Every structure is written in C-alpha cells, then in structure tokens.
Amino acid sequence: MFEERSLSPALSQVRENHAADALVLDCEGDFETLPPNALDDLALLTDSISPTSYPESWLPKDAPEILRRYAGPDFIVGLPGDGSVAWTSQTAPPICFVKARVEGVPEEFVSFLLAEALVEIGFDLPEQFMGFFGEQYPELARATPLDPNSTYQIANALYTGWRGLHTREVFSGWETDETELHAAWVDAGERLEGRVSELPKLIATNELDFAEATELACGAIKHGLSLPAPFGALDTKAYREHGASFGVRWAEKTFEATDEM
C-alpha cells in the first residue's frame, strides 16, 4: 500500500533541515482517514506506532463521530479536510503520506505541500486541532452557535491559521535558497488573494457560510495575505503566542458581534 517517494534535491534539503528522519510515502489508494488495515504495512516501515488519544471530556457531546474515533484509542491518520498530503507523528519516525489524489496536480505544488508538511513536523506542532485546543475545545463549541460539523470546520481552520503563523517565516526565507518552492508558495497565495479580499461580500451574499470563510481566511495566513475583519485579528503575534485561548476568545467576540447586529 505504501512506497517510499523519491525526493528532489530541494525537498531532500528541506527534510534534512526540518525533519531529517521523516519518511515520505506514496499511497496506493486515496483516503480521508488512513484505513485500519494499513497498520500492518506501516509496522514494517517504522520502529514503533503509538496512537494518540484524548480524554472524553475534551469533546463536546455532539462532536462528529470521526472526531470521537480520532480522540479514542484507534490509530487514525488524517481527518476530513486534510488535503492531498497528510503527516503523522504517531509513528517513529514520523511519516508524510502523499495520497493518490495528487495525480494530475502540478508537481511544483505537490512539492510545496510536502515541504510544508516536513516543516510542520520540524516545529513539533500538534498533528490535528484536537491537540491544539485540548480541553478548551468544548469552550470553542459553546462560543460557536453553529452545527457540530461547522464547529469542527472552524476549529480546524483556526488551527491551520495558527500553524501558518509559525511556518510562513520559513516559506518566505526560501526566496534565496529554494527558489522553486518559494515560487510555488507565492503562486498558491496569489490564487487565494482575490477571494480573500472579497470575503465580506461572499459572506453577505451567502456564497460562503461563516465556517467556509474562516477556512479560506486561515488558509491564507501562511501566505501573509491581508485579511478583512474579523479575520485580521488572527494574523497577529498575540494569536501565535496565546494559541487556543486566543482562538476561543476570537470566536466569542466574533459571534457576540454578530448577535448584536
């Protein structure tokens, strides 16, 4: 099911700089979450597998079932919305998975996604938003008067934004040494720029709901794009430093303001 991926010199250098022992594997099939039968295959490639689990009290009562499975004792890699490249630190060494859906995607963009995953592993960041919000996730759910799936989407987006506050300094630093990866990062940002600038209009005309808008805005943080209110408050040193507690307070203030309108 898995085959080690050959890396370009640029990607090899990124791995050496940020996650020297990480494995990069091509996946035979596609997946949203890694299927349980993949465990035996991974056991042959790794030194150990230690599934992450979280206390039941960290989950709102109406949390989506996939989140309950992830928080439980099962070995689950990836959650819906993770995209074409996923990574895990539940194995030693950590692994980046390149899903089959990358077929047809421009190679330079796949390289950027892989480089991004390796940088994130190097920062030793939580694998998913559950590890970021922790026991504060029910507080976020209470602050977000939306359905459980929308709350999940906002939580995942907020974690993506916080992660981007860490990684974008690395990406911008590639301008001199890793020009192709830097160009792919810039290009991806430019493709987002128009929609990000129109977020207030897209929300007002119901072309995007609030969870979708949050996802788009937070995805733009790693590219250093200018964000409209209320999302601009997330592109701050305060969010990087205070993390989950800041994210919960942002949601509280944002929805309080919405209720007052």
ZARODO-515304 format. One record per residue: residue in one letter; x, y, z of N, C-alpha, C, CB in turn; residue number from 0. Coordinates in steps of 0.1 Angstrom, whole numbers, plus 2048, in hexadecimal, padded with zeros to 3 digits. Atoms other than C-alpha are relative to their C-alpha. Glycine has a CB too. Layout:
REM residues N
type;n_xx;n_yy;n_zz;ca_xx;ca_yy;ca_zz;c_xx;c_yy;c_zz;cb_xx;cb_yy;cb_zz;seq
A;X;Y;Z;X;Y;Z;X;Y;Z;X;Y;Z;NUM $
...
//
This chain:
REM residues 261
type;n_xx;n_yy;n_zz;ca_xx;ca_yy;ca_zz;c_xx;c_yy;c_zz;cb_xx;cb_yy;cb_zz;seq
M;808;7F4;800;800;800;800;808;80D;800;7F7;800;80C;0 $
F;7F7;7F4;7FF;81E;817;806;80D;7FD;7F8;802;804;80E;1 $
E;7F3;800;806;83D;81F;7F3;808;80D;802;7FF;7FD;7F0;2 $
E;7F8;7F4;7FC;859;836;7FD;801;809;7F3;80E;7FD;805;3 $
R;800;7F7;80B;858;855;7E7;80E;806;7FE;7F6;80C;803;4 $
S;7F4;7FA;803;876;862;7D5;7FF;80F;801;805;7FC;7F1;5 $
L;800;7F2;7FE;87E;886;7DF;80A;808;7F7;802;803;80E;6 $
S;7F7;7F7;808;88C;8A2;7CA;80B;805;809;7F9;80C;7FA;7 $
P;7F5;7FA;7F7;8AD;8B2;7D7;7FA;80B;809;80B;806;7F7;8 $
A;806;7F5;7F7;898;8D0;7E4;7F9;7FA;80C;7F7;809;7F8;9 $
L;807;807;7F6;881;8B9;7F7;809;7F9;80A;7F5;7F7;7FB;10 $
S;7F7;807;7F8;89D;8A4;804;807;80A;80A;80B;7F9;7F8;11 $
Q;7FA;7F6;7F7;8AD;8C4;812;7F6;805;80A;805;80C;7F7;12 $
V;80A;7FC;7F7;88D;8CF;822;7FE;7F5;80B;7F2;802;7FA;13 $
R;801;80B;7F6;88A;8AD;833;80C;800;809;7FE;7F2;7F9;14 $
E;7F4;7FF;7F8;8AE;8AF;83E;7FF;80B;80B;80C;801;7F7;15 $
N;800;7F4;7F8;8A8;8D1;84D;7F5;800;80B;7FE;80D;7F8;16 $
H;80B;7FF;7F7;887;8CB;85E;7FB;7F2;806;7F4;806;7F9;17 $
A;805;80D;7FB;87E;8A6;862;809;7F4;7FA;7F1;7FE;7FC;18 $
A;7F6;808;807;89D;892;85A;7FC;7F1;7FF;80D;801;807;19 $
D;803;80E;7FF;88F;870;864;7F3;7FC;7FA;801;7FB;80E;20 $
A;80E;803;805;86C;873;854;800;7F8;7F4;7F9;80E;7FD;21 $
L;803;808;80C;860;85A;83B;7F6;807;7F7;7FB;7F2;803;22 $
V;80A;7FB;809;84E;866;81C;7FB;7F5;7F7;806;80C;7F7;23 $
L;806;80C;806;836;84C;80E;7F6;804;7F6;7FB;7F7;80A;24 $
D;80B;800;809;821;84A;7EF;7F6;7F6;804;805;7FE;7F1;25 $
C;80B;809;7FC;7FF;83A;7F6;7FA;7FA;7F3;7F6;807;808;26 $
E;806;807;80C;7F1;820;7DE;7F2;805;7FE;800;7F1;803;27 $
G;80E;7FC;801;7CD;82C;7E5;7FF;80E;805;7F7;7F7;807;28 $
D;803;7F3;7FA;7BC;84C;7F0;7F9;7FD;80D;7F7;808;7F6;29 $
F;807;801;7F3;7AE;852;812;7FD;80D;806;808;7F7;80A;30 $
E;802;7F4;7F8;79F;86C;829;806;7FD;80E;7F1;803;802;31 $
T;7F8;805;7F4;7AB;858;848;806;7F3;7FC;7F7;7FE;80C;32 $
L;7F9;80C;803;7C4;83C;845;7F9;7F4;804;80F;801;806;33 $
P;808;80B;7FB;7B2;81B;845;808;7F7;80A;7FD;7F7;7F3;34 $
P;7FA;808;7F5;7B9;803;862;809;7F5;7FA;7F6;7F9;808;35 $
N;7F8;80B;806;7C7;7E8;84B;80E;804;7FC;7F9;7F9;7F5;36 $
A;7F3;7FB;804;7E4;7FF;843;80A;7FF;80B;7FF;80F;7FC;37 $
L;7F7;801;7F4;7F2;7FA;866;80B;7F6;7FF;7F8;7FD;80D;38 $
D;7F6;80A;801;804;7DA;85E;80B;804;7F6;7F9;7F3;7FB;39 $
D;7F6;7FB;809;815;7E9;840;809;80A;806;7F9;806;7F3;40 $
L;7F7;7F5;7FA;821;807;854;809;7FA;80A;7F7;80A;806;41 $
A;7F7;806;7F6;82E;7F0;86F;80D;7FB;7FA;7F8;7F5;807;42 $
L;7F3;805;807;847;7E2;856;809;80B;7FD;7FC;7F9;7F3;43 $
L;7F8;7F5;804;853;805;84E;805;809;80C;7F9;809;7F6;44 $
T;7FE;7F7;7F4;855;815;871;806;7F8;80B;7F4;807;804;45 $
D;7FB;807;7F4;866;80E;892;7F5;7FE;80A;80B;809;806;46 $
S;80B;801;7F6;847;814;8A6;7F4;808;7FB;804;805;80E;47 $
I;80D;7F9;802;822;81F;8A4;7FA;803;80D;7F7;7F8;7F6;48 $
S;806;7FC;7F3;813;832;8C1;7F3;808;7FD;80A;807;809;49 $
P;80C;7F8;803;7EF;83C;8BA;7FD;80B;80B;7F4;7F7;7FF;50 $
T;803;7F5;7F7;7E5;85E;8C9;7F1;7FE;805;801;80D;7F8;51 $
S;80E;800;7FB;7C6;85F;8DF;7FE;80C;809;7FD;7F3;808;52 $
Y;803;7F4;7F8;7B5;87B;8F2;7F4;7FD;809;7FC;80C;7F7;53 $
P;80B;802;7F7;79D;87D;910;7F3;803;7FA;802;808;80D;54 $
E;80E;7FE;805;778;87A;909;7FB;80E;803;7F7;7F5;806;55 $
S;805;7F3;7FC;773;89A;91C;804;80B;7F7;805;803;80E;56 $
W;7FC;7F6;80A;785;8AD;900;7F7;801;7F4;80E;7FC;7FB;57 $
L;809;800;80B;769;8A6;8E8;7F2;805;804;7FE;7F2;7FA;58 $
P;80E;7FD;7FD;747;8B7;8E7;7F7;7F4;7FE;7FC;80C;7F6;59 $
K;809;80C;801;72A;89F;8EA;7FB;7FD;7F2;7F4;802;809;60 $
D;805;802;80E;720;8A5;8C6;80B;7FF;7F6;7F6;80B;7FC;61 $
A;7F4;801;809;743;8A1;8B7;7FE;7F6;7F5;80D;7FD;808;62 $
P;801;80A;80B;744;890;895;807;7F2;804;806;805;7F3;63 $
E;7FB;80E;7FC;74A;86A;897;80F;7FF;7FC;7F8;7F6;7F9;64 $
I;7F2;801;804;76B;86D;884;80A;806;80A;803;806;7F2;65 $
L;7F8;7FA;7F6;778;884;89F;801;7F7;80C;7FB;80E;804;66 $
R;800;809;7F5;76E;86B;8BA;80A;7F4;7FD;7F2;7FB;803;67 $
R;7F7;80B;804;781;850;8A7;80E;804;801;7FD;7FA;7F2;68 $
Y;7F2;7FB;800;7A0;866;8A4;804;801;80F;801;80D;7F9;69 $
A;7FC;7FE;7F2;79F;86E;8C9;801;7F3;808;7F6;809;807;70 $
G;800;80D;7F9;79B;849;8D2;80D;7F9;7FE;7F4;7F8;7FB;71 $
P;7F3;808;801;7B5;82D;8D2;804;7FC;7F2;7FF;7F4;809;72 $
D;7FD;805;80D;7B3;825;8AD;80C;808;7FA;7F4;801;7F7;73 $
F;7F5;7F9;807;7D1;82E;897;7FA;806;7F4;80C;7F6;7FC;74 $
I;806;7F8;80C;7C3;849;87F;809;80B;7FC;7F2;805;805;75 $
V;7F8;7F6;806;7D7;85E;868;7F7;808;7F7;80D;7FA;7F9;76 $
G;807;7F7;809;7C7;87C;857;7F1;801;805;801;7FA;7F2;77 $
L;80E;7FD;7FD;7A5;88B;85C;7FA;806;7F3;7FD;809;80C;78 $
P;806;7F9;80C;78C;897;841;804;80E;7FF;7F1;7FF;800;79 $
G;7FC;7F2;802;799;8B7;832;80F;801;800;7FA;809;80A;80 $
D;7F1;7FF;7FF;7BE;8AF;836;807;801;7F3;805;7F3;807;81 $
G;7FA;7FE;80D;7C4;8AF;811;808;7F5;7FA;809;80C;800;82 $
S;7F9;80B;808;7DC;89C;7FA;80C;7FB;807;804;806;7F3;83 $
V;7F4;804;7F8;7F9;89A;813;7FD;800;80E;80D;809;7FC;84 $
A;802;800;7F1;7F6;88F;837;80C;7FB;807;7F3;7F7;803;85 $
W;7F5;805;7F9;80F;888;851;7FC;7FC;80E;80B;80B;801;86 $
T;803;804;7F2;811;877;873;80D;7FF;808;7F9;7F2;7FF;87 $
S;7F5;802;7F6;828;877;891;7FC;7F5;80A;804;80D;807;88 $
Q;804;80C;7F8;816;858;89F;809;7F4;7FD;7F1;7FD;7FE;89 $
T;7F7;80A;803;831;844;890;80E;805;802;7FF;7FB;7F1;90 $
A;7F1;7FD;7FF;857;843;895;807;7F8;7F5;806;7FD;80E;91 $
P;800;7F2;802;864;850;87E;7F2;805;7FB;80B;804;7F6;92 $
P;80C;7FA;805;848;869;874;7FF;7FD;7F1;7FF;80F;803;93 $
I;803;803;80E;838;864;852;7F8;80B;7F9;7F9;7F2;7FF;94 $
C;808;7F8;809;82C;87A;835;7F9;7F7;7F6;808;80C;7F9;95 $
F;807;808;80A;811;869;820;7FC;808;7F4;7F4;7F9;807;96 $
V;804;7FA;80C;80C;873;7FC;7F5;7F8;7FA;80C;802;7F6;97 $
K;80B;808;803;7E9;868;7F3;7FF;7FF;7F0;7F3;807;805;98 $
A;801;803;80F;7E0;85A;7D0;7F9;80C;7F9;7F8;7F4;7FE;99 $
R;807;7F5;806;7CA;879;7CA;809;80B;7FA;7F6;806;809;100 $
V;7F7;7F6;806;7E9;88D;7C1;803;7FE;7F2;80E;800;808;101 $
E;7FE;803;80E;7E9;87D;79F;7FA;80C;7F8;7FA;7F3;7FC;102 $
G;805;7F5;808;7E5;89A;786;802;80D;806;7F2;7FE;7FE;103 $
V;7FC;7F3;7FA;7EF;8B5;79F;80E;804;7FC;7FF;7FE;810;104 $
P;7F3;7FC;804;80C;8CA;794;80B;7FC;80A;800;80F;7FE;105 $
E;7F6;806;7F7;82C;8BB;7A2;806;80A;809;80B;7FA;7F7;106 $
E;7FB;7F6;7F7;838;8DC;7AF;7F8;803;80C;803;80D;7F8;107 $
F;809;7FD;7F5;819;8E0;7C5;801;7F4;809;7F2;802;7FB;108 $
V;7FF;80C;7F7;81C;8BC;7D2;80D;801;808;801;7F3;7F7;109 $
S;7F3;7FE;7F8;841;8C4;7DB;7FE;80A;80B;80A;805;7F6;110 $
F;802;7F7;7F6;835;8E2;7EE;7F8;7FA;80C;7F9;80D;7FB;111 $
L;808;806;7F6;81B;8CE;801;809;7F7;809;7F4;7F8;7FA;112 $
L;7F7;808;7F9;836;8B5;80A;80A;808;809;808;7F7;7F6;113 $
A;7F7;7F7;7F8;84E;8D0;815;7F9;806;80C;806;80B;7F7;114 $
E;808;7FB;7F5;833;8DF;82A;7FE;7F6;80B;7F2;805;7FB;115 $
A;802;80B;7F6;82C;8BE;83B;80D;7FD;808;7FB;7F3;7FA;116 $
L;7F3;802;7F9;851;8B9;843;804;80B;809;80B;7FE;7F5;117 $
V;7FE;7F4;7F7;854;8DC;851;7F7;7FF;80D;7FD;80D;7F9;118 $
E;809;801;7F5;836;8D6;867;804;7F5;80A;7F1;7FD;7FB;119 $
I;7FA;80A;7F8;845;8B6;874;80B;805;808;804;7F3;7F8;120 $
G;7F5;7FA;7FA;864;8C9;87C;7FD;809;80C;809;807;7F6;121 $
F;804;7F7;7F5;851;8E2;891;7FA;7F8;80C;7F6;80A;7FB;122 $
D;806;808;7F5;843;8C5;8A6;7F3;805;804;80A;800;80C;123 $
L;80E;7FB;7FE;820;8D3;8A2;7F7;7F4;802;7FC;809;7F5;124 $
P;80A;80B;7FF;801;8BF;8AC;7FC;7FB;7F2;7F4;805;808;125 $
E;803;806;80C;7F7;8A7;891;7F2;805;7FA;7FF;7F1;801;126 $
Q;80E;7FC;804;7D2;8B3;891;7FC;80B;80A;7F7;7F4;800;127 $
F;804;7F5;7F7;7BE;8CF;8A1;7FC;7FB;80E;7F4;806;7F9;128 $
M;803;805;7F2;7B4;8B8;8BE;80B;802;809;7FC;7F1;7FF;129 $
G;7F4;7FE;7F7;7D7;8BA;8CB;803;80F;802;80C;7F9;7FA;130 $
F;7FF;7F1;7FF;7D6;8E0;8C6;7F6;805;80A;7FF;807;7F2;131 $
F;80A;7FA;7F6;7B5;8E8;8D8;800;7F8;80D;7F3;800;7F9;132 $
G;800;808;7F4;7B7;8CB;8F0;7F3;802;808;80B;804;809;133 $
E;80C;7FF;7F7;79F;8D0;90E;7F8;80D;7FD;804;800;80E;134 $
Q;807;7F4;804;795;8F2;8FF;7F6;7FE;7F4;80A;80B;7FD;135 $
Y;809;802;80C;783;8E2;8E1;7F1;802;804;803;7F2;7FA;136 $
P;80E;7FD;7FC;761;8E1;8F4;7FD;80F;801;7FD;7F8;80C;137 $
E;802;7F1;7FF;766;906;8FB;7FE;806;7F2;80C;807;807;138 $
L;802;7FB;80D;76A;90C;8D6;7F2;7FD;7FB;80B;7FB;7F7;139 $
A;80D;804;804;74B;8F8;8CF;7F5;809;806;7FE;7F1;803;140 $
R;80A;7F8;7F9;737;90C;8E8;800;80F;7FA;802;801;80F;141 $
A;7FF;7F2;806;744;92D;8D8;7FB;801;7F2;80E;805;801;142 $
T;804;801;80E;73A;921;8B5;7F2;7FB;7FE;80B;7F7;7F8;143 $
P;80E;804;801;714;920;8B1;7FC;7FA;7F3;7F7;80C;804;144 $
L;802;806;80D;716;90A;892;7FF;7F1;803;80B;803;7F6;145 $
D;801;80E;7FE;711;8E5;88C;80E;7FA;802;7FA;7FA;7F3;146 $
P;7F3;806;7FC;72C;8CC;897;80A;7FF;7F5;7FD;7F2;805;147 $
N;7F7;801;80B;73B;8C8;874;806;80E;7FD;7F9;7FA;7F4;148 $
S;7FA;7F2;802;73F;8EE;870;80A;803;80B;7F4;80A;800;149 $
T;7F7;7FE;7F5;74F;8F0;892;80D;7F9;7FE;7FA;7FB;80E;150 $
Y;7F4;808;804;767;8D4;887;808;808;7F6;7FC;7F2;7FB;151 $
Q;7FA;7F9;80C;76E;8E8;867;807;80C;805;7F6;803;7F5;152 $
I;7FA;7F4;7FA;775;908;87B;80C;7FD;808;7F6;808;808;153 $
A;7F5;804;7F7;78B;8F6;894;80C;7FC;7F7;7FC;7F4;809;154 $
N;7F5;804;809;7A0;8E6;878;806;80C;7F9;7FA;7F6;7F6;155 $
A;7FB;7F4;807;7A3;908;866;808;808;80A;7F4;808;7FB;156 $
L;7F8;7F8;7F6;7AE;91A;886;80E;7FA;803;7F8;801;80D;157 $
Y;7F3;806;7FE;7C9;900;88B;809;802;7F4;7FE;7F1;803;158 $
T;7F8;7FE;80C;7D4;903;867;806;80E;800;7F7;7FE;7F3;159 $
G;7FB;7F2;7FF;7D7;929;86C;80C;801;80A;7F5;809;803;160 $
W;7F5;7FF;7F5;7EC;925;88C;80C;7F9;7FB;7FB;7FA;80D;161 $
R;7F5;807;805;802;90C;87B;807;809;7F5;7FB;7F3;7F9;162 $
G;7FA;7F8;80A;807;924;85E;808;80C;805;7F5;805;7F7;163 $
L;7F8;7F5;7FA;813;93F;875;80E;7FB;804;7F9;805;80D;164 $
H;7F3;806;7FE;830;928;87D;808;7FD;7F3;7FF;7F3;808;165 $
T;7F9;805;80C;838;91A;85B;803;80B;7F5;7F8;7F5;7FA;166 $
R;7FE;7F7;80C;836;938;844;80D;807;800;7F5;80B;800;167 $
E;7F2;7FA;800;857;947;850;80A;7F7;7F9;804;802;80F;168 $
V;7F8;80A;807;867;927;844;7FE;801;7F1;7FE;7F2;804;169 $
F;803;800;80F;855;929;822;806;80D;7FA;7F1;800;7FE;170 $
S;7FB;7F3;805;85E;94E;81D;80F;7FF;7FF;7FC;80C;808;171 $
G;7F2;801;801;882;945;824;806;7F8;7F5;805;7FB;80D;172 $
W;7FB;809;80B;884;92D;807;803;809;7F3;7F5;7F6;7FC;173 $
E;7FF;7F7;80C;885;94B;7EE;80E;7FF;7FA;7FD;80E;803;174 $
T;7F2;800;804;8AB;948;7ED;805;7F2;7FD;809;807;80A;175 $
D;7FA;80E;801;8B3;923;7F2;7F8;7F6;7F9;803;7FC;80E;176 $
E;80A;80A;806;894;910;7E7;7F6;807;7F7;7F9;7F7;80B;177 $
T;808;7F7;808;887;925;7CB;7F4;7FA;7FA;809;806;7F4;178 $
E;80C;806;806;86F;90C;7BB;7F6;7FE;80B;804;7F2;7FA;179 $
L;809;802;7F5;85F;904;7DD;7FA;80E;804;806;7F9;80C;180 $
H;804;7F3;7FD;85D;929;7E4;7F6;805;7F6;80C;80A;801;181 $
A;809;7FB;80B;84D;930;7C2;7F2;7F9;801;806;7FD;7F3;182 $
A;80D;808;7FE;832;914;7C9;7F9;806;80B;803;7F1;802;183 $
W;806;7FA;7F4;82B;924;7EB;7F9;80E;7FC;80A;802;80B;184 $
V;805;7F3;804;827;947;7DB;7F4;7FD;7F6;80B;808;7F9;185 $
D;80B;802;80A;811;939;7BE;7F4;7FB;807;805;7F5;7F6;186 $
A;80C;804;7F9;7FA;927;7D6;7F9;80B;808;804;7F5;80B;187 $
G;805;7F4;7F9;7F6;947;7EA;7F8;809;7F6;80A;808;807;188 $
E;806;7F7;809;7EE;95B;7CB;7F3;7FB;7FB;80A;802;7F4;189 $
R;80C;807;804;7D3;942;7C1;7F5;802;80A;802;7F1;7FE;190 $
L;80A;7FD;7F5;7C2;949;7E3;7FC;80E;801;805;7FB;80D;191 $
E;801;7F2;7FD;7C6;96E;7E3;7F3;807;7FD;80B;808;7FA;192 $
G;80D;7FA;804;7A7;978;7CF;7F4;7FC;809;7FD;7FD;7F2;193 $
R;80B;805;7F8;78F;963;7E3;801;805;80E;7FF;7F1;800;194 $
V;7FE;7FB;7F2;79E;96D;804;7FC;80F;801;80F;7FE;805;195 $
S;803;7F2;800;79A;992;7FC;7F1;802;7FF;807;808;7F5;196 $
E;80F;7FF;802;775;98C;7F4;7F8;7F8;80B;7FC;7FA;7F2;197 $
L;807;808;7F6;76D;978;813;7F3;807;806;809;7FD;80B;198 $
P;80D;7F9;7FB;754;992;822;7F5;7FF;7F6;803;80E;804;199 $
K;80B;801;80A;741;992;801;7FB;7F2;7FF;805;805;7F3;200 $
L;803;80E;802;742;96C;7FE;7F7;7FB;80B;80C;7F7;7FE;201 $
I;809;804;7F4;733;968;821;7F3;807;7FF;808;804;80D;202 $
A;80D;7F8;801;719;984;81C;7F7;7FA;7F5;803;80E;7FD;203 $
T;808;805;80B;70D;974;7FC;7FD;7F1;801;806;803;7F2;204 $
N;802;80E;7FD;70D;951;80B;807;7F7;7F6;7F1;7FD;800;205 $
E;7F8;808;808;726;945;7F2;80A;7F7;808;808;808;7F6;206 $
L;7F9;808;7F6;73A;938;810;7F9;802;80D;80F;805;801;207 $
D;805;7FF;7F3;72E;930;832;80C;804;809;7F9;7F3;805;208 $
F;7F5;7FA;7F8;742;93C;850;80B;7F6;802;7FA;804;80E;209 $
A;7F6;80A;7FE;754;91B;855;809;7FF;7F4;7FA;7F2;803;210 $
E;7F8;800;80C;75F;91A;831;809;80C;7FE;7F7;7FF;7F3;211 $
A;7F8;7F4;800;76A;93E;833;80C;800;809;7F7;80C;803;212 $
T;7F5;801;7F6;77F;937;852;80B;7F7;7FB;7FA;7FA;80D;213 $
E;7F6;809;806;78F;91A;840;808;807;7F5;7F8;7F4;7FA;214 $
L;7F9;7F8;80B;798;930;822;80A;80A;806;7F7;806;7F7;215 $
A;7F7;7F6;7FA;7A6;94C;838;80B;7FA;807;7F7;808;80A;216 $
C;7F5;806;7F8;7BA;936;84F;80A;7F9;7F7;7FA;7F6;80A;217 $
G;7F6;806;80A;7C9;923;831;809;80B;7FA;7F8;7F9;7F5;218 $
A;7F8;7F5;806;7D5;945;824;80B;805;80A;7F7;80B;7FC;219 $
I;7F7;7FA;7F7;7E8;94D;844;80F;7FB;7FD;7FD;7FC;80F;220 $
K;7F2;805;803;806;937;83A;806;807;7F4;7FF;7F1;7FE;221 $
H;7FB;7F9;80B;809;94C;81B;802;80F;803;7F6;7FE;7F4;222 $
G;7FE;7F2;7FC;809;96D;82E;7F7;80A;7F9;80E;804;7FD;223 $
L;80A;7F7;807;7EA;97B;81C;7F9;809;80A;7F6;7F7;7F8;224 $
S;808;7F7;7F8;7D7;998;829;7F2;7FB;802;800;80F;7FA;225 $
L;80D;806;7FD;7B7;98C;83A;7F6;80B;805;802;7F6;80B;226 $
P;80A;7F7;7FB;797;9A0;83F;7FB;7FC;80E;7F4;800;7F6;227 $
A;806;803;7F3;785;9A2;860;7F5;7F6;7FE;7FA;80D;807;228 $
P;7FA;801;7F3;77E;98E;875;80D;7F8;800;7F7;7FB;80A;229 $
F;7F5;80A;801;79A;977;868;80E;806;802;7FF;7FA;7F3;230 $
G;7F3;7F9;7FF;7B6;991;869;805;7FE;80E;7FF;80E;7FD;231 $
A;7FC;801;7F3;7B7;98D;88F;808;7F3;803;7F4;800;80A;232 $
L;7F9;80D;7FE;7C4;969;88A;80F;801;7FA;7F9;7F5;7F9;233 $
D;7F2;7FF;806;7E3;975;876;808;809;809;7FF;805;7F2;234 $
T;7F9;7F8;7F6;7F4;982;895;80A;7F8;809;7F5;807;809;235 $
K;7F7;806;7F7;810;97C;8AD;7F9;7FA;80C;80B;80A;805;236 $
A;808;805;7F4;7F6;978;8C9;7FB;7F2;7FD;7F5;80A;803;237 $
Y;806;80E;803;7E6;95A;8B7;80B;7F6;800;7F9;800;7F3;238 $
R;7F5;809;800;808;94A;8B2;804;7FC;80E;80C;805;7F8;239 $
E;7FB;802;7F2;811;94E;8D6;7F6;7F9;809;805;80D;806;240 $
H;80A;805;7F7;7F0;946;8E7;7F8;7F4;7FA;7F7;80B;804;241 $
G;806;80C;806;7E3;92C;8CF;7F2;7FD;802;808;7F4;805;242 $
A;80D;805;7FF;7C4;919;8D8;7F7;80A;808;7FF;7F3;806;243 $
S;808;7F7;7F8;7B8;931;8F3;7FC;80D;7F8;808;804;80D;244 $
F;803;7F5;809;7BB;94E;8DA;7F5;7FC;7F6;80D;805;7F9;245 $
G;809;804;80A;7A8;93A;8C0;7F2;7FF;806;804;7F3;7FB;246 $
V;80D;801;7F9;78B;933;8D9;7FB;80E;802;801;7F8;80D;247 $
R;805;7F2;7FD;789;958;8E3;7FD;807;7F3;80B;808;807;248 $
W;804;7FA;80D;789;962;8BE;7F3;7FC;7FC;80B;7FC;7F5;249 $
A;80D;806;803;76C;94B;8B8;7F5;807;808;7FF;7F1;801;250 $
E;80A;7FA;7F7;759;959;8D6;7FD;80E;7FC;806;800;80E;251 $
K;802;7F2;804;75E;97D;8CB;7FA;802;7F3;80E;808;800;252 $
T;805;800;80E;757;976;8A7;7F0;7FD;800;807;7F6;7F7;253 $
F;80E;804;800;735;965;8AE;7F8;80A;809;7FF;7F2;804;254 $
E;807;7F6;7F8;72C;97E;8C9;7FD;80C;7F7;809;805;80C;255 $
A;802;7F5;809;731;99A;8AF;7F5;7FD;7F6;80D;804;7F9;256 $
T;80A;804;80A;71C;986;896;7F2;801;806;802;7F2;7FB;257 $
D;80D;800;7F9;6FF;983;8AF;7FB;80E;802;801;7F8;80E;258 $
E;804;7F2;7FD;6FF;9A8;8B6;7FD;808;7F3;80C;807;807;259 $
M;802;7F9;80D;6FC;9B1;891;7F1;7FF;7FC;808;7FA;7F5;260 $
//
